[in-house]
Amino acid sequence: MWKSLLLGVMFAMCLSTINAQTTVKGKLFGHDGKPLKAANIFLMKDGASAVKSVQVGKDGSYSFLIDTAGVWTVRYTGVDHYMHDVLLFVEGQSTVGIDVRLKGYEYAEDLSGVKVVGDFNNFSFESAVPLQKGSDGRYALEFKATADSLAYQLIGVEKSGRSINGTNSTRYAYDGGGDYKSIVIPVNGIARIIFDTALIVRASEPAFVKFVNPDTRIAKMSGLAEDWQRYQEKVAAAETEFRKSGKDISQFRYDASIDISEVKSRLDKETDSLVREGLLVNYLELCGMSGQFDSSETAKTLARIPPSSPAWSIDPNLILRFGSTAVGKEGSYFDRYISENPDESAKASLVFNEFIDAKYNNQREDAAKYYDILVNQLKDTPQGKRAKLRYVREGKIGAGMPVPDFSIKSFDDSTRLITNESLLGKTYIVDFWATWCGPCVGEMKHLHDAYNKFKDKGFIILSISLDASPADVIAFRKDKWPMPWLHAFVGDWENTICKDFDVVAIPRPVLVDSKGKIVAMNNELRGAELDKTLERILGK
């Protein structure tokens, strides 16, 4: 084992010091094996921003250089197709050949609800415009041109609801999120958008990645990351089928026995230490999926994967699931991972999530701990920079603390200011929410029931919307939930009141008593707990 550990540490050290000079080249095709109308490849280090972009040739060929060792994400994108990420564990100088075939879009069965967003409405889903069906069966819409071109996307076409390129385009532009914008040129001052359902192709071929040299370490590690993605898709498909059967979803269990057996068989044959660690990461994933793990088996598996191993980049979230429970003389496995692992982008993402979770649940000591790691150890990552810019180490929110001073304009009466002083004598909830937030909408019944039950005891609610537009709130309240209480609108997370109330996630309810002191927060005020908490404060 010591040899495996030593090799893992040496590899981790190499990843952070070597100039790689690795050339990646190959072909990128669509689901049919043919070149795409437009395609781009992005080299990413932090999982969010691209450090390099490459335009794919008309014949599907591409080539780019990675000049620093480490774990990199290569994002392959193309018109009419889903993007696909390939994880590359780059060590030193080499040439890597990779051919990729993308998965075509899965289109909705009913395409009659197609709408368009574009330059004309700043690509806002809320103000999307329906296309009109013509006598030829095609959907179309015309716009008076205000520029020499018009970029647009369609919604209500791809089955998950994402915005995608249309069927008529002069050219395409990448949208930054894995899809493309269609661009049309106006004729005689009119930009015409046409959606021809006869031109879409309903393909079932999955994405496919082929390394020219599949027996290399870089190919094997990328293959393990592909396997991980395949496991996720299989579980999602099995869960969907289980739901369709009408059975109680709490009884759903995924049978990963075949995949587990395959991983064990590969472990018996594999001699490369890093690839073995990658197989063990996938083994953890599969056992976790199927509920076939106990604490002793977890500890045994973790003992075979050094915290410094780049293999954790296959699925860093497993560290949160298993690493915090494995505690040794050097601290928890999670703490050692944060201290020793070279993948700063993965670490930053995990620590930021833990920081937000600790903030939300008012775990002040943990929040301060993770804040310090972000702004000191991980200060150059996007998450580290955001933590320092957006949040403070010690928040102003907590049970027993006075509510922060605030003054905000009433949504329903612009001449009225709602302040903490004006609400003295009332027991009230300050509830940060948005119409696009599923959990927020899920709380509506509980909020309405509580308001109706306790309003005669001096209880009120102040709902503060983080929606993109006030119109979204107006439309929402005209529908099922009238929300007959106080309202305000801030529109973004950077507002002073959001910062003062440590709003890191929504819904964010904070209960204040008649003297202006915070008495409960978050989970104490959600679901059935809301009624219990208010009964404790206000009586039955």
N, C-alpha and C positions, 0 to 999 in steps of 0.2 A: 504493500500500500504506500510506503514512504516514497517509492520511486514514482508512483502515479501522482502523489501530492507534489513532489518536487517538479515534475514535468509540467504540471498545471500552473504552478507559480512562475516557472521560467517562461512559459508561453504567455501568461498574463503580463509579465514584465516586458516581454518582447513587443506585445501589442501596443504598449504605450511609448516605445522608444524607437522602433525601426521605421525607416523610410521605405515604404512598400514598393513603389514603382511597379504596381500590378496593372497590367493591361487586361481589360475585360472587353470581349468582342463577341459578336454572333449575329443572329437574325431574330427579329421580332415580327411575328405574324398574327393574323386574326384566327378565329376559331376554325376557319376553313383552310388554314395553311397558306393563305395568300397575304401579300403586303397590305397594310392598312391605308386608309385615305389620308390619315395624318397620325403620327405617333411620336411620343417623346419618352425619354428615360431620365429619371432624376436620381442623383446620388445623395442620400440623406444620412446625417449622423445623429441627429437628435429625435428622429421620428416625425418631425414636423416641418422643418425648413430644409430646402435643398441647397447643398453646397456646390452642386454642379448639375447642369441640364444638358441633354444631348438630343438633337433632332435626328430621328431615324430616317435613313435613306429611303428613296422610293422603292428600292428592291427589298426593304426590310433590314438592311445591314446597319450595324452600329459599332462603335468602338469608343472607349474612354479610358482614362488613366486614373487609378487610385494611388496617391502618392504617400499615404500614411497608413500604417498598420492599424488594425482594430476591427470592431464589428460594425459593418456598414449595411444599410438598407438600400437596395436598388429597386426603385419603383418603375415598373413598366406600364405605360398607358397608351391607349389608342382609341380612335373614334369608333363608336358603336360597341364598345367593349368595356368590361370592368377592368380596373387597374389590378396589377398583381405585384406584390412585394417579394423580393428574394433577399434573404439574409446571407451576407458574405462575411466569413471569418478570415480576414486578410492578414497574412503573416509577413511575407517578404516578397522579393522580386519574382514575378512569374507572369505567365499569360494564361488567362482563364477564358475558355470558350463556353458560352451559354446561349442556347436557342430557346426562345420562349414563345408559347402560343397562348393568347389571351382567351378568356371566356366571354362569349357574346352576351349582350344584355338579355335578361329575362323580362319579357314584355307582359304587361297586364292583359288579361283575357278580354276585358272590355276597354276599348280605346276611345270611346265616345266622350269621355270627360277630359280630353286633352286641352291643356291651357298653355299659354306662352308667357314667359318673363324675359326681360331683356334690358337694353339700354334705356328704353322708354320709361321703365319703372324701377330702375336700379336693381333689377333682378330680384324684386320682392315677391315672395310666394303669396303674401297676404293680398296683393293687388294683381295677381295673375289674371290674364284675359283669356276667356274661352275662345277656341278656334271654331269657326262655323263650317259645318259639313255641306259641301256642294253637291250638285246633281251628279257629278262624276265620281262621288264617293270619297273624294279627298277633302281634307280639312284645310281651311285657309283663313288668312286675315291680312288686311292691308293697313299700313301706317304711313302717315305723312312724314316724309324724311326730313330730319333736322341736321343730318350729317351725311358724309359721303359713303357711309356703310352703317349697317345695323347688326349688332350682335344679339343673339337670342338663345334660349334653351326651352325645352318642352318639359312640362310636368304632367302627371297623370298618364304617362306612357310606360315607364319602367315600373315594375310591379312593387318595388319597395317605396316608391314615391320620390326618388332622387331626381334632380334636374339633369337632363341629358341633351346631346345635340339632336338637331332635327334631320329630316330627310332631304331638305334642299339647302345647299350652302355653296357659296363661292369659295370660301376657305374656312378654316377652323382655328380656334385659339384655345389653348389649355385654360381651364377655369381654376386651377390651383387645388382642386379637391379630388382629382382622379377622373374627371369628366371633361368634356369639351363644349365650347360655345360654337354655334353655327354663325357664320357671318354672311349676310346677303348685301348686294349692291342695289340701291334704289334705281328705278327706271322712271324717268320723267317725274321725279320728286316723290315717287311712291315706292316704299319697301314692302314687298309681298312675301309672306311666309306661307309655305305649303307643307302640310304633313300628309304624305302618301303612305297609307298603311300597307300597300302592296309592295313597298320597298323594304320593309323591315323583315329580318330573317330570325325566325325562332329556332335557335340552335341550342343543343344540349351538351355539346362537348365541353369538358372541364378545362381549366387552365392547365398548361403542361410546361414543365421546365426540364430541359435536357442539357447536361454538361457533356462537353466533348470528351473529357477524361473523368468518368464517373467514379473512379477508384481513388481519386485524390482526397486529402483531408478536407479541403475547401468544398468539394462537391458533396462529400458525405455529410458534413455539418449543415450545409444548405438543405440537403435532402431531409435531414431530421427536422428542420424548421418547416419544410413542406409537409412532412408527416403530421406535425403538430397542428397545422392548419386543417389538414384532412380529418383529424380526430374531431376538431371543433365542428366541422361541417356535418360529420356523421351524427354527432350528438344532437345538433340542432334539428337535423332531419328526423331523427328518431323521436325527439320531443314533439315536433310538429305532428307526426303521425299519431302519437299517444293522445295529444289534445283532440285530434279529429275523432278519435274513438269515443270521446265523451267521458273518459275515465278521470278520476281524481288526479290532478297533476302532481299532488304531493306524494303520490305513490309511484311516480316515474323513477325508474332506475335504468341506467344504461349498461348494457352488457359489453364490456371491453375485453372479455376473456381471450378472444382470437388475437386482438392487437397486442395484448399483454404477453401472450405466448410468443408472438413474433419478435417482440422486443427482447424477451429473455433468450430466445434462440440466437439473436444477433449478438447479444452480450457475450454469450459463450464463445463466439467465433472472433469477435473484434479484438485486435491487439493495440490499436491506437488509443492512447490514454484519453485524449480530448473527445474523440468520438464515443468512447465508452461513457464518459461523463454526460454527453448529449443524449445517449440512449437512456441513461438513468433519469435525466430530467423528464424525458417523455414517459418513462415508466411511472414516475411520480404523478404526472399529469393523468395518465390513464387510470391508475389506481384511485386517484382522487375523484375522477369522473364517475367511476363505478362504485364508489364507497367501499373499496376493498382494502382499506388501509387502517392500521392501528398505530398508536404512538411508537411502539417498539420498532415496527417496520419502517416508519418514517425516519427514526433516528439512525437505523442501520443504513438506509439509502443515503441520507444526508452525509453520513460519515465517509461515503465513497465519492462525494463530490466536494472538492475544495470550495470555500466561499469565494475564492479568487477566480474560479473557473469561468472562462468566457461562455461556456455552454449554457449558463443561466440566461444568456441573452435570447435563447429560444423562447422562453416564457418567464420573464422576471417576476410576474405576479405570483408564481408558485412560492417565491421567497416569503411573501406576505401570508400565504396560506399555511405553509409548513415551517418556515424558518423561525418565526417568533416563539414556537413551542419547544424548539430544540435548544436547551440552555446548557452550556458547559462552563468550565472554569474561566473561559475567556469571554463569557457573555453569551447572549443569544446568537443563533446562527444569522439572524437578520442583521444584527449589529456588526458582526464580523463581515458579512457581505458588503455592507455600506462602507466599511473601513478598508476592505482589501480588494474588492472587485474593480477592474479597470474600466468597465462600461459606465461612464459617467451619465450618459443620457438615460439609460435604464434606471440607474440609481436615483437620479434626480426626479424621474417620473414617480417612482415608488415613494420616495421621501415626501414629495409634494402631496401625493394622495393621502399619506399618513398625517401630514401636517393639517390638511383641510379637514380630515375626519376628526382629528383631535380638537381643532378649533370648533367644529360644528357641535361636538359633544361636550364642549367646555372642559376638556382634559388639559388644563393649563400647563402642567409640568411637561407632558408629552409634546404639546404644541410648541413650547419654548425649546425643547430639545431638537425637534425636527427643523424649526426655524433656524437655529444656530448652524445645523448641518448645511442647510440650503444656502445661507448667506456667507458662510465661511468655506466649508469644504467643497461646495458645489456652486460657488458664486458665479462662474462663467457660463453655466447652463441657462437656458431660457427660464426654467423653473426657479433657479436661484435668483436671477435678476428680477423676476416677477414678485417673488416673496419679499425682496428688499424694497421694491418700489411700491407694492400694493398693500402689504400687511405690516403689522407691528408685532413685536415679540410678545408683549403683554397686552392682551385685549382689555376693552372696557366693559365687557359683557360677562355676567355671571350671576347666579342666584345669590341674593343678599346684597348685591351692589345697586347703587342708584341708577335709574335709567339715564342714558346719555341725554344731554340737552339736544333738542331738535326743534326745528321750525320748518314746516312744509306746507305748500299750498294745497288746499282741498281740490280734489279732482272734479267734484260736482258743483263747487261754488268757488270760482277763482278769486273772489273778494275775501275769502276766509283763510286764515292761517291756522293750522293745527300744530300745537306745541305741547311739549311735556307739561308746561305750566297750565295750559288750558284744560288738560285732562286730569289734573289733580282732583281727587275725590271719586274718581272712577277706577274700576278694575278693568284693564283693557289688554288686548293682545295687539302687538305690532306684528303684522304678518307680511313678510316679503314673499312675493309670488309672481307668476306670469301665466298667461293663458297657454303658452307652449309647453309648460312644465307639467308632465303627466302626473307626478305625485301631488302637485299643487291642486290640480283638478280633482284628484282622488280624495282630497280632504274637504271638498265643498259640502258634502252631506253632513259631515261631523261639525263643521263650522256653522252651518245654518241651524242644525238641531241645537247646538250649544247657545247660539245667539237667541233663538226663540225661547229657550228654557231659562236663561239667566239674565236677559235684558232688563227685566223688572227689578233686578237686584243691583243695578248700576253697572252691568257688564256691557262693554262695547268692543268693537273690533276696528282697527285701522289697517286696511289692506294697502300695501305699497307695491305698485306694479313695476316690474322690470321688463315689460313688453317693449317691442320695437316701436309701436305706434299706439297712441291713445285710442285709436279706432278699434284696435283689437280688443281692448277692455270693454268698450261700449257694445260691440257685437256680442261678446261673451255674456254680458249681463242681460242682454235682451233674450238670450236663449233660455237655458234650463235654470241657471243660478242667478237670481237678481242681486244677491249680496247687498242687502239693505242696511249698510253701515257706512262708516267713514272710508274714504278712498283718497289715495294720492298716487302720483305718477312720477317716476324718476327716469325710466328708460334705459339706464345703463348701470353697471356695477361700480363705476368709478365715482358715483355721487357721494358727497360727504356723509349722508345719513347711512349709506351702505357700509362705508368704512367704519363709522362710529359704532355700528351694530355688528361689526365683524361678520358681514354677510359673505360667506364662502360657498354656500350652496342653498338652494331653495327646494321646498318651502323652509322658511326660517321664521318660526313663530316665537315671540318673546312675550311672556305674561308679566304685567306690571300691576302692583296693587295700588290701592287708593292713595297711598303716601308717596308714590313714585319710586318704589323699590321693586327690583326684579325678583320674582318669586318662582318662576319656572321657565323652561326653555325647551325647544325642539321636540324630542320624542315624548316628553311628558305632556305635550300639547297636540299630539297627532293620534288619529284613529280613536279608538275607544278610550284611550288614556286622557283625552281632552276633557270628557265629561267627569271622569274621576278626579282630575286635578282641580277643576272648577268647583266641584262639590266640596273638596277639601278646603278651598279658599273661601267660597261664598256660602257653603251649606247647601243642603238638598232642597 
